[in-house]
Amino acid sequence: MMIVFCLAYRNLWRHPRRTYFIAAMIVLGSMLLSIASSVLEEASKGMEVSLVGSLTGHLALGALTEESYGLFGSEVPIVGDYETIPPIEGGKEIFPLLQRIPGISSYTSIVSSFANISIGKFSQKSVVFGIDAASYFSVMKDIEILWGSPEELNHGGAFLNEVWVKKAESYLKRPLKSGEKIVAAVASHGSFRLRTFHVAGIYRYKAPSEILDRVLLADPMLVRSLVNYTLGNKIGNQKNELSNNIEHNSELNSIDDIFNSAQDIVNDGNTEITLQSVEADLQDTSQRDERVAADSAAWSFILIRKNDAISVGTVKSELSKRLEKNGIDVRILDWYTAAGSNAMMLFTLKSALNIGVLFLISGALMILINSLVISVLERTGEIGTLRALGAHKVFIIRMVLVEICILTMGAAIIGLLLSVFVMIGISHAGIRISNPLLIGLFGGSSLKPHLSIMFIVAFLIGTIITSLLSSIYPIRLALQISPREAIAQGET
């Protein structure tokens, strides 16, 4: 085996320029791949920590509909601002169920809607979250309350984002005051609704972004009435379902079945509609008030936070089983699905990087195979002589394979070591981000990437696989060289 290593090492340095060129390409590719992957991985972790702790939780439950909804509404950009998020069915049954699922540490619920928010002459399209003040801030621990009492959110109050307040104060040229009137307007399905809140406090997100800076935390009952989560709407939906069931279940054998009564119906005059009866019905407003009252059990989403000791996949699997067992049809959203476009943009970047890596590996394979084929062709006489001296095919395979592995693995390890030193320097200084879009995308204003052990192991395994793939054709070519061809080449 020692002879194999000596021959492979000697063959690499017979043409140092070619060896240096291939090694430099592998080192450069390893560095670029490692740095890009570590930056995006750190960005993904930063965004997950930020959004989980301030916006989405680890998992979210939403209504089961044909159209996809995130916390900010429909994922279809054209209608997203005008489509009302449907409420969850069976919310009362879900809450006791969540308490019995191991791994769930806490949960809260919200009512979500887009609305035009106005204070004085300043107005801006914003997202309104009607929240359960008793549980929301204990679940979303990364939200910092600058001033105000969460109890006011149960009495018509609203918490404004710090950035939103600065824009409003800059436009109005005056500071906002506690108790100041806030008007929210929603246009949906041909109707237009207005609700009035009052300024109850100001808060700040850990990783602000353009969409998060427009979030208003408000009284859930007012938000329910704003988005028409009313008892009348619920009763109407139940009646429609009942009507559909009757329509599907009833069967008529013939048209004569409609007139199958054998007796005459005599009107005794007691059911006539009179002016007095109409006035009495109009004076009774109890049914009308019941229909327009907000449904206190209606929520758009339930946000779930897990224990640190258990994985999201385990909690999601157990949650899905319990919901199915109890006959509750809801949609389970991962944190990045609930967050919407911000998180999906990062995953798109990671997908683009993975595609780029495939092209990089393909190019490296072609260059490596081409160089190794040239090297084998140049050593036709040597390989044929070894075969003539009694070297078996296994010996030739080992020699070429060891040569390839020394070149690729050595260059890849050098590239990894250089990447580690670069990452240490970057992590020590940190990558400062000032662009608001990138801050929201990467989950913070500073990035400190580092290479994980999992990435290093996966990279080395990938390098070994690449080496084996690149050695197939050169080895096959080397095995086709016979001693006769080597002697004939030597004579010419």
C-alpha positions in Angstrom: 0.0 0.0 0.0 3.0 2.3 0.7 4.1 1.9 -2.9 0.7 3.0 -4.1 0.9 6.2 -2.1 4.4 6.9 -3.3 3.5 6.5 -6.9 0.3 8.6 -6.5 2.2 11.4 -4.8 5.0 11.3 -7.5 2.4 11.4 -10.3 0.8 14.5 -8.8 4.0 16.5 -8.9 5.2 15.4 -12.3 3.1 18.3 -13.7 3.0 20.8 -10.8 1.3 23.5 -12.8 -1.7 21.3 -13.5 -1.8 20.1 -9.9 -1.6 23.7 -8.6 -4.3 24.8 -10.9 -6.8 22.0 -10.0 -6.0 22.4 -6.3 -6.5 26.2 -6.4 -9.9 25.7 -8.1 -11.0 23.2 -5.4 -9.7 25.5 -2.6 -11.4 28.5 -3.9 -14.7 26.6 -4.5 -14.5 25.2 -1.0 -14.0 28.6 0.5 -16.8 30.3 -1.4 -19.2 27.4 -0.7 -18.4 27.3 3.0 -18.7 31.1 3.5 -21.9 31.5 1.5 -23.5 28.5 3.2 -22.5 29.6 6.7 -23.8 33.2 6.1 -27.2 31.9 4.9 -27.4 29.3 7.6 -26.7 31.9 10.3 -29.3 34.3 8.6 -31.9 31.5 8.7 -31.2 30.8 12.4 -31.4 34.5 13.1 -34.6 35.0 11.3 -36.1 31.9 13.0 -35.2 33.0 16.5 -36.5 36.5 15.8 -39.8 35.6 14.2 -40.5 32.7 16.6 -40.0 35.0 19.6 -41.8 38.0 18.3 -44.3 37.1 15.6 -45.2 33.5 14.7 -44.2 31.0 17.4 -42.8 27.7 16.3 -46.1 26.6 14.8 -49.4 28.2 13.9 -52.9 26.9 13.5 -55.2 28.5 10.9 -58.5 27.8 9.1 -58.5 24.9 6.6 -59.2 26.6 3.3 -58.4 26.1 -0.4 -56.4 29.4 -0.4 -53.2 29.7 1.6 -53.2 32.3 4.4 -50.3 33.6 6.5 -50.4 35.9 9.4 -50.5 38.9 7.0 -53.3 37.5 4.9 -53.6 35.8 1.6 -50.4 34.8 -0.2 -51.9 36.1 -3.5 -50.5 39.7 -3.7 -53.3 41.2 -5.8 -56.1 40.3 -3.3 -54.1 39.9 -0.1 -55.1 43.4 1.2 -58.8 42.9 0.5 -59.4 39.2 1.5 -60.6 38.6 5.1 -58.8 35.8 6.9 -61.4 33.1 7.8 -61.7 32.3 11.5 -60.7 28.9 12.9 -63.5 26.5 13.4 -63.7 24.7 16.8 -61.3 27.1 18.6 -62.9 26.2 22.0 -62.0 22.5 21.5 -58.4 23.3 20.5 -57.3 25.1 23.6 -57.9 22.3 26.1 -56.2 19.9 23.5 -53.0 22.0 23.4 -52.7 21.9 27.2 -52.5 18.1 27.0 -49.8 17.8 24.3 -46.3 17.2 25.6 -43.7 19.6 24.2 -46.0 22.6 24.0 -44.8 25.2 26.5 -47.3 28.0 25.7 -49.7 29.3 23.1 -51.7 32.4 22.3 -54.3 33.5 19.7 -54.7 36.5 17.4 -57.2 38.1 15.0 -55.4 39.4 11.9 -56.5 41.9 9.3 -55.2 44.6 6.9 -56.6 48.0 7.6 -56.0 51.7 6.9 -54.9 53.2 10.2 -55.3 56.9 10.7 -54.2 59.3 13.4 -55.2 62.9 12.6 -54.2 63.5 9.0 -51.6 60.7 8.9 -52.7 57.4 7.5 -51.0 54.2 6.5 -51.9 50.7 5.3 -51.1 48.5 8.2 -51.6 45.1 9.7 -53.9 44.9 12.8 -53.4 42.0 15.3 -56.2 41.6 17.8 -54.3 39.8 20.6 -55.0 38.0 23.9 -53.1 40.4 26.1 -52.9 37.8 29.0 -50.9 35.3 26.9 -49.5 37.1 23.9 -46.5 38.9 25.5 -45.5 35.8 27.5 -45.4 33.8 24.2 -43.8 36.6 22.1 -41.0 37.3 24.6 -38.8 39.2 22.1 -41.3 42.1 21.9 -40.1 45.0 24.0 -42.8 47.2 25.4 -41.4 50.8 25.6 -44.4 52.1 27.5 -48.0 51.3 28.2 -50.0 48.6 30.0 -51.2 45.5 28.1 -54.4 45.6 30.2 -55.5 48.6 28.1 -55.7 46.2 25.1 -58.9 44.8 26.6 -60.5 48.2 26.8 -60.3 49.5 23.2 -56.5 50.3 23.4 -53.8 49.7 20.7 -50.1 49.4 20.9 -48.2 51.1 18.0 -44.8 50.1 16.6 -42.0 52.5 17.4 -41.1 53.0 13.8 -44.7 53.6 12.9 -45.0 56.2 15.6 -41.8 58.0 14.4 -43.3 58.3 10.9 -46.6 59.6 12.3 -44.9 62.2 14.5 -42.7 63.3 11.7 -45.7 63.8 9.4 -47.9 65.4 12.1 -44.9 67.4 13.5 -45.9 66.7 17.1 -45.6 63.8 19.5 -48.4 61.3 19.9 -50.2 61.2 23.2 -51.6 58.4 25.3 -55.3 58.0 24.7 -55.2 59.7 21.3 -57.8 58.4 18.8 -56.9 55.8 16.2 -59.3 55.1 13.3 -59.1 51.7 11.5 -60.9 51.3 8.2 -61.5 48.0 6.3 -63.0 47.5 2.9 -64.0 43.9 2.1 -66.6 42.1 0.1 -68.4 45.3 -0.9 -68.7 46.5 2.7 -66.8 49.3 4.5 -66.2 49.2 8.3 -64.7 51.8 10.7 -63.6 51.1 14.3 -62.0 53.5 16.8 -59.1 52.6 19.1 -56.9 54.7 21.4 -53.2 54.9 21.8 -52.3 52.6 24.8 -48.6 52.0 24.3 -45.6 51.7 22.1 -43.5 48.5 21.4 -40.5 47.5 19.5 -39.5 44.3 17.5 -36.1 42.7 17.9 -35.6 42.5 14.2 -37.7 45.2 12.5 -38.7 45.1 8.8 -41.0 47.1 6.6 -44.0 44.8 7.1 -43.4 44.3 10.9 -43.0 48.0 11.4 -46.7 48.4 10.3 -48.2 45.9 12.8 -50.7 47.3 15.3 -51.5 45.3 18.4 -55.1 46.0 19.5 -58.2 45.1 21.4 -59.4 41.7 19.9 -63.1 42.4 20.2 -62.8 45.5 18.2 -60.7 43.8 15.6 -63.3 41.0 15.4 -66.0 43.5 14.6 -63.7 45.1 12.1 -63.2 41.9 10.1 -66.9 40.8 10.6 -66.2 37.9 13.0 -69.8 38.4 14.3 -72.4 35.9 15.6 -74.7 36.9 12.7 -72.0 35.8 10.3 -71.5 32.6 12.2 -75.2 31.9 12.3 -75.5 32.6 8.6 -72.7 30.1 7.8 -74.4 27.5 10.0 -77.7 28.0 8.2 -76.0 27.7 4.8 -74.4 24.4 5.9 -77.7 23.2 7.2 -79.4 24.1 3.9 -76.8 22.4 1.9 -77.1 19.3 4.0 -80.9 19.3 3.6 -80.5 19.8 -0.2 -78.1 16.9 -0.5 -80.0 14.5 1.8 -83.5 15.1 0.6 -84.8 13.1 -2.3 -88.1 13.5 -4.3 -89.3 10.5 -6.3 -91.5 12.6 -8.6 -93.1 16.0 -8.9 -96.3 14.6 -7.5 -94.6 14.2 -4.1 -94.8 18.0 -3.7 -98.6 17.8 -3.8 -99.1 14.6 -1.8 -101.2 16.2 1.0 -104.6 14.6 1.2 -106.2 17.2 3.3 -107.0 20.9 2.8 -105.2 23.4 5.0 -107.5 25.9 6.6 -106.2 29.3 7.7 -107.7 30.3 11.0 -106.7 34.0 10.6 -104.3 34.0 13.6 -101.2 34.0 11.4 -102.0 37.1 9.4 -99.3 39.8 9.2 -100.6 43.1 10.7 -99.1 46.5 11.1 -98.9 46.0 14.9 -97.0 42.7 14.6 -94.5 44.3 12.2 -93.9 47.2 14.6 -93.5 44.9 17.5 -90.9 42.9 15.6 -89.0 46.1 14.7 -89.1 47.3 18.3 -87.5 44.0 19.5 -83.8 44.6 18.7 -82.4 41.7 20.8 -82.0 39.4 17.7 -80.4 42.2 15.7 -77.9 43.0 18.5 -77.1 39.4 18.9 -76.2 39.1 15.2 -74.0 42.1 15.0 -72.2 41.2 18.3 -68.6 40.1 17.9 -67.9 36.4 18.3 -65.7 36.3 21.3 -64.5 32.7 20.4 -63.3 33.6 16.9 -59.6 33.7 16.2 -57.6 33.9 12.9 -54.6 32.0 14.2 -53.4 30.1 17.3 -49.6 30.6 17.8 -47.7 27.7 19.5 -44.3 27.8 21.2 -42.5 24.5 22.0 -40.1 23.4 24.7 -36.4 23.8 23.8 -35.8 20.1 24.5 -38.1 18.8 21.8 -38.0 19.2 18.0 -40.6 21.1 16.0 -41.2 18.0 13.9 -42.1 15.9 16.9 -44.6 18.5 18.2 -46.1 18.9 14.8 -46.6 15.2 14.3 -48.2 14.7 17.8 -50.4 17.8 17.2 -51.6 16.5 13.9 -52.5 13.1 15.4 -54.5 14.7 18.3 -56.4 17.1 16.0 -57.3 14.3 13.6 -58.4 12.0 16.4 -60.7 14.7 17.8 -62.1 15.5 14.3 -60.8 19.1 14.2 -59.9 20.3 10.7 -57.3 23.1 10.9 -54.2 23.9 8.9 -50.8 23.5 10.7 -48.3 26.2 9.5 -44.5 26.2 10.1 -43.1 29.4 11.3 -41.7 30.4 7.9 -45.1 29.7 6.2 -46.9 31.8 8.8 -44.4 34.6 8.4 -45.0 34.9 4.7 -42.8 36.5 2.1 -40.0 37.6 4.4 -39.1 34.1 5.4 -39.8 32.6 2.0 -37.4 35.0 0.4 -34.6 33.6 2.6 -35.5 30.1 1.6 -35.5 31.1 -2.0 -32.0 32.4 -1.6 -30.9 29.1 0.0 -32.5 27.2 -2.9 -30.7 29.4 -5.4 -27.4 28.7 -3.5 -28.1 25.0 -3.6 -28.6 25.1 -7.4 -25.4 27.2 -7.7 -23.6 24.5 -5.7 -24.8 21.8 -8.1 -23.5 23.8 -11.1 -20.2 24.4 -9.2 -19.8 20.7 -8.5 -20.6 19.8 -12.1 -18.0 22.2 -13.4 -15.4 20.9 -10.9 -16.1 17.3 -11.9 -15.6 18.1 -15.6 -12.4 20.0 -15.0 -11.1 17.3 -12.6 -12.1 14.4 -15.0 -10.5 16.2 -18.0 -7.2 16.7 -16.1 -7.1 13.2 -14.8 -7.8 11.7 -18.3 -4.9 13.8 -19.7 -2.7 12.6 -16.9 -3.6 8.9 -17.5 -3.0 9.3 -21.3 0.4 10.8 -20.6 1.3 7.8 -18.5 0.2 5.1 -21.0 3.7 3.6 -21.1 4.2 3.6 -17.4 0.8 2.0 -16.7 1.4 -0.6 -19.4 4.9 -1.4 -18.0 3.4 -1.9 -14.6 0.9 -4.3 -16.1 3.7 -6.1 -17.9 5.6 -6.5 -14.6 2.6 -8.2 -13.1 0.6 -5.4 -11.5 -3.0 -6.4 -11.2 -6.0 -4.2 -12.1 -6.7 -3.7 -8.4 -3.2 -2.1 -8.1 -3.9 0.3 -11.0 -7.3 1.2 -9.5 -5.8 2.0 -6.1 -3.1 4.1 -7.6 -5.4 6.3 -9.6 -8.0 6.5 -6.8 -5.4 7.5 -4.2 -4.0 10.1 -6.5 -7.5 11.6 -7.0 -8.3 11.5 -3.2 -5.0 13.1 -2.2 -5.6 16.0 -4.6 -9.3 16.6 -3.9 -9.4 15.9 -0.1 -6.1 17.8 0.5 -7.4 20.9 -1.4 -10.8 20.7 0.2 -9.4 20.5 3.7 -7.1 23.5 3.0 -10.1 25.4 1.7 -12.1 24.5 4.9 -9.2 25.6 7.1 -9.0 28.9 5.3 -12.7 29.3 5.6 -12.6 28.7 9.4 -10.0 31.5 9.8 -12.1 33.8 7.6 -15.2 33.0 9.6 -13.4 33.6 12.9 -12.4 37.1 11.7 -15.9 37.8 10.4 -17.6 36.6 13.6 -15.2 38.6 15.8 -16.1 41.8 13.9 -19.6 40.9 12.8 -21.2 41.8 9.5 -23.1 45.0 10.1 -26.4 45.4 8.2 -28.0 48.8 7.8 -30.5 48.1 5.0 -34.0 47.6 6.6 -34.9 44.9 4.1 -31.8 42.9 4.9 -32.3 43.4 8.6 -35.8 41.9 8.3 -34.5 39.2 5.9 -31.6 38.1 8.1 -33.4 38.6 11.5 -31.0 41.2 12.9 -28.6 44.1 12.3 -25.5 42.0 12.8 -24.4 38.6 11.3 -21.8 36.4 13.0 -21.5 33.3 10.8 -19.5 30.3 11.7 -19.0 26.8 10.2 -21.0 24.1 12.0 -19.7 20.6 12.6 -22.6 19.2 10.6 -21.6 21.3 7.6 -18.0 20.2 7.8 -18.9 16.5 8.0 -21.4 16.9 5.1 -18.8 18.8 3.0 -16.1 16.2 3.5 -18.5 13.4 2.6 -19.6 15.3 -0.5 -15.9 15.7 -1.4 -15.3 12.0 -1.1 -18.3 11.2 -3.3 -17.2 13.8 -5.8 -13.7 12.2 -5.9 -15.2 8.7 -6.5 -17.4 10.0 -9.3 -14.5 11.8 -11.0 -12.3 8.7 -10.8 -14.7 6.4 -12.7 -13.7 7.3 -16.2 -9.9 7.8 -15.7 -9.8 4.4 -13.9 -11.7 2.7 -16.7 -9.3 4.3 -19.2 -6.3 3.2 -17.3 -7.5 -0.4 -17.1 -7.9 -0.5 -20.9 -4.1 0.1 -21.4 -2.4 -3.3 -22.2 1.3 -4.1 -22.0 1.4 -4.6 -25.8 0.2 -1.0 -26.3 2.8 0.3 -23.9 5.6 -1.6 -25.6 4.4 -0.5 -29.1 4.3 3.2 -27.9 7.8 2.8 -26.4 9.2 1.5 -29.8 7.7 4.4 -31.8 
